[in-house]
Amino acid sequence: MINIKKFVKNAIIEDNGRGDLFFDVAPKGRFTARVISKDDGIIAGVKYAKILARTEKFDCKFLKRDGESVKKGEIIAELEGKASVLLSSERTFLNLLQHASGIATVANKYAQKIKDYNVVLLDTRKTRPQLRDFEKYASRVGGAINHRLGLDDCLMLKDTHLKTIDNLKEFILKARKRISWVTKIEIECETMQQVQTAMDAGADIIMCDNMKIEQIEEVVKFRNEKYPHILLEASGNINLDTIETYAKTGVDAISSGSIIHQATWLDFSMKFD
């Protein structure tokens, strides 16, 4: 919560600069306003917007919660406060809701596609700098599960890492002595040969990167027969049209960066009564 407060406060400072020029000439008294949706989607950002309201000291009653659906024309929140405060907070308040809701809406579309399969939807680290916590929170609201929040979550060996390693098995044995006992090791693979090498070396998770469906099915079969304890993740150019096909292969997880970096903001507006 402390980090969220700091994030929200910095967002306010960013927009206000040296001070809102309207502040000194704003009409006196208290005013009421409503936030109205101009799109259909999933609401997110409420957690952050409430903190903004408390920070800037205006009343805010949300009619929608994080994760609930919203239709075009519906009222999301009712606000009351000084004109100067409401108007200086308007853009930041809406930005938080629109940005988060856009991500949550896309995540929900992906999640709904695979809800009937025993597979989890993962986001990625393809987030905007300084916005990872915020964007991954929105992803969770929409129905995804966070992959790594950072490089300290899991030891992932991608193709670039593997180019620096001569003996994978020896490397993993060394890593096990250095990293936390509960930390998993994930290895990115593009071929069946790489999968076999990684599993034999002691990987906890195999990422099937940019593999064709037939390749992934072969990997799943091999895993089930030889290494049933190892988790499988499918990744790479997976979209709404193809994600269900990947879910049918038997992998444990499907990751997609587009949940966040391809999301389009929902359109909300603030109207004074």
C-alpha positions in Angstrom: 0.0 0.0 0.0 2.9 2.4 0.7 4.2 1.9 -2.8 0.8 2.6 -4.3 0.5 5.8 -2.3 3.9 6.9 -3.6 3.0 6.0 -7.1 -0.3 7.9 -7.0 1.3 10.9 -5.4 4.0 11.0 -8.1 1.4 10.8 -10.8 -0.4 13.8 -9.2 2.8 15.8 -9.0 3.7 14.9 -12.6 0.4 16.5 -13.9 0.2 19.5 -11.5 3.8 20.6 -12.1 4.3 23.8 -10.1 0.6 24.0 -9.4 -2.7 24.0 -11.3 -3.3 27.5 -12.7 -7.0 27.0 -12.2 -6.6 26.6 -8.5 -6.4 30.2 -7.4 -9.4 31.3 -9.5 -11.6 28.3 -9.0 -15.2 28.8 -7.9 -15.8 28.2 -4.2 -18.1 25.6 -2.7 -18.5 21.8 -3.3 -19.4 20.2 -6.6 -20.5 16.8 -7.7 -19.4 14.8 -10.7 -19.7 11.4 -12.3 -17.3 9.2 -14.1 -19.0 7.6 -17.1 -17.8 4.8 -19.3 -17.9 5.3 -23.1 -16.8 1.7 -23.7 -17.6 -1.9 -22.8 -15.0 -3.8 -20.8 -13.7 -4.8 -17.4 -13.0 -2.3 -14.7 -9.6 -2.0 -13.0 -7.7 0.8 -11.3 -10.3 1.3 -8.6 -7.8 0.4 -5.9 -5.5 3.1 -7.2 -8.2 5.7 -7.8 -9.5 5.4 -4.3 -6.1 6.2 -2.9 -5.9 9.2 -5.2 -9.3 10.4 -3.8 -8.1 10.0 -0.2 -4.8 11.7 -1.0 -6.5 14.7 -2.6 -9.3 14.8 -0.1 -12.4 14.5 -2.2 -15.3 12.0 -1.7 -15.5 9.2 -4.1 -18.2 6.4 -4.3 -17.5 3.7 -6.8 -20.5 1.9 -8.3 -18.2 -0.7 -9.9 -15.5 -2.9 -8.3 -12.2 -4.1 -9.8 -13.0 -7.0 -12.1 -16.6 -6.2 -12.8 -17.9 -5.6 -16.3 -19.0 -2.2 -17.4 -21.2 -1.2 -20.4 -21.1 2.0 -22.5 -23.0 4.7 -20.7 -22.8 3.2 -17.2 -21.7 5.4 -14.3 -18.5 4.1 -12.7 -18.1 6.5 -9.8 -19.7 9.5 -8.1 -17.4 12.3 -6.8 -17.9 15.3 -4.6 -15.4 18.0 -3.6 -14.0 21.4 -4.3 -13.9 22.3 -8.0 -10.2 23.0 -7.8 -9.5 19.6 -6.3 -11.8 17.6 -8.6 -10.5 19.3 -11.7 -6.8 19.1 -10.9 -7.3 15.4 -10.1 -9.5 14.6 -13.2 -6.9 13.6 -15.7 -4.8 11.5 -13.3 -7.9 9.8 -11.9 -9.2 8.9 -15.3 -5.8 7.8 -16.6 -5.4 5.3 -13.8 -8.8 3.8 -14.5 -8.6 3.8 -18.3 -5.1 2.4 -18.5 -5.8 -0.4 -16.0 -9.2 -1.2 -17.4 -7.8 -1.5 -20.9 -5.3 -4.2 -19.7 -7.9 -6.0 -17.6 -10.3 -6.1 -20.5 -7.8 -7.8 -22.8 -6.6 -10.2 -20.1 -10.2 -11.2 -19.5 -10.8 -11.9 -23.2 -7.7 -14.2 -23.2 -8.8 -15.8 -19.9 -12.3 -16.5 -21.2 -10.9 -18.3 -24.2 -9.2 -21.0 -22.0 -11.5 -21.1 -19.0 -12.6 -24.7 -19.8 -9.0 -26.0 -19.8 -6.6 -26.9 -17.0 -4.1 -24.2 -18.0 -3.2 -20.8 -16.5 -2.8 -17.6 -18.4 0.4 -15.7 -17.7 1.5 -12.2 -18.5 5.2 -11.2 -19.1 7.8 -8.6 -18.2 6.9 -6.6 -21.3 5.7 -3.7 -19.3 6.3 0.0 -19.5 9.2 1.2 -17.3 8.2 2.2 -13.8 4.6 0.8 -14.4 5.2 -2.9 -13.9 3.4 -3.3 -10.6 0.5 -1.2 -11.9 0.2 -3.0 -15.2 0.6 -6.5 -13.7 -2.1 -5.6 -11.1 -4.5 -4.8 -13.9 -3.5 -8.0 -15.6 -4.5 -10.0 -12.5 -7.8 -8.1 -12.2 -8.6 -9.3 -15.7 -7.9 -13.0 -14.9 -4.2 -13.5 -15.7 -1.6 -14.7 -13.3 1.7 -12.8 -13.0 4.7 -14.4 -14.5 8.0 -13.0 -13.1 7.6 -9.5 -11.5 11.4 -9.2 -12.0 14.7 -11.0 -12.4 14.7 -12.0 -8.8 11.5 -14.1 -9.0 12.7 -17.1 -11.0 16.0 -18.0 -12.7 15.0 -18.1 -16.3 17.6 -19.1 -18.9 16.6 -17.7 -22.3 18.4 -18.3 -25.6 20.8 -15.4 -24.8 21.7 -16.8 -21.5 22.2 -20.3 -22.9 24.8 -18.9 -25.4 27.0 -18.1 -22.4 26.7 -21.6 -20.8 29.0 -24.5 -21.9 27.5 -27.3 -19.7 23.9 -26.8 -18.7 23.7 -29.6 -16.1 26.8 -28.3 -14.3 25.4 -24.8 -14.4 22.1 -25.8 -12.8 23.9 -27.8 -10.1 25.9 -24.7 -9.3 22.8 -22.5 -9.4 21.0 -24.7 -7.0 23.6 -24.0 -4.4 23.4 -20.3 -4.8 19.7 -19.4 -5.3 16.9 -19.8 -2.8 15.8 -23.4 -2.2 12.2 -22.6 -3.2 13.2 -20.7 -6.4 12.4 -22.4 -9.7 14.6 -22.6 -12.8 12.9 -22.1 -16.2 14.6 -22.8 -19.5 13.5 -21.5 -22.8 13.6 -24.1 -25.6 12.8 -24.0 -29.3 13.5 -27.6 -30.3 12.8 -31.1 -29.0 16.5 -31.6 -28.5 16.8 -28.5 -26.3 13.8 -29.7 -24.3 15.4 -33.1 -23.6 18.7 -31.5 -22.7 17.0 -29.0 -20.3 14.8 -31.6 -18.6 17.8 -33.9 -18.1 19.8 -31.0 -16.7 17.2 -30.5 -14.0 14.9 -27.7 -15.1 11.7 -27.0 -13.2 9.8 -25.4 -16.0 10.3 -25.6 -19.8 9.2 -22.7 -21.9 8.1 -23.9 -25.4 9.1 -20.8 -27.3 7.6 -20.1 -30.7 7.0 -23.9 -31.2 4.4 -25.2 -33.6 1.4 -27.0 -32.1 2.7 -30.4 -33.3 6.1 -29.7 -31.5 4.4 -28.8 -28.3 2.2 -31.9 -28.4 5.4 -33.9 -28.7 7.0 -32.1 -25.8 3.9 -32.8 -23.6 4.0 -36.5 -24.5 7.7 -36.7 -23.7 7.2 -34.8 -20.4 4.3 -37.0 -19.3 6.3 -40.1 -19.9 9.8 -39.1 -18.6 9.5 -36.0 -16.4 5.9 -35.6 -15.1 7.0 -33.2 -12.4 8.2 -30.6 -14.9 5.9 -27.7 -15.8 5.4 -26.6 -19.4 4.7 -23.1 -20.6 3.8 -22.2 -24.2 4.9 -18.8 -25.4 5.5 -16.7 -28.5 3.1 -15.0 -30.9 0.0 -16.5 -29.2 -3.1 -14.4 -29.7 -6.9 -14.5 -29.1 -7.4 -16.6 -32.3 -4.8 -19.3 -31.4 -4.7 -19.5 -27.6 -7.4 -22.1 -27.3 -5.5 -24.4 -29.7 -2.4 -24.1 -27.5 -4.5 -24.8 -24.4 -5.6 -28.1 -25.9 -2.0 -29.4 -26.1 -1.8 -30.1 -22.4 0.7 -27.4 -21.4 0.4 -26.1 -17.8 0.5 -22.4 -18.7 0.3 -20.0 -21.7 2.1 -16.6 -21.5 1.3 -13.6 -23.7 3.0 -10.2 -23.6 0.1 -8.7 -25.7 -2.2 -8.8 -22.6 -0.3 -5.7 -21.5 1.6 -4.1 -24.4 -1.2 -4.4 -26.9 -4.0 -3.3 -24.6 -6.0 -0.3 -25.7 -7.3 2.1 -23.0 -11.0 2.2 -22.3 -12.6 5.6 -22.7 -14.0 7.2 -19.6 -15.1 10.8 -19.0 -15.8 12.9 -16.0 -19.0 15.0 -16.1 -20.0 17.7 -13.6 -23.6 17.8 -12.4 
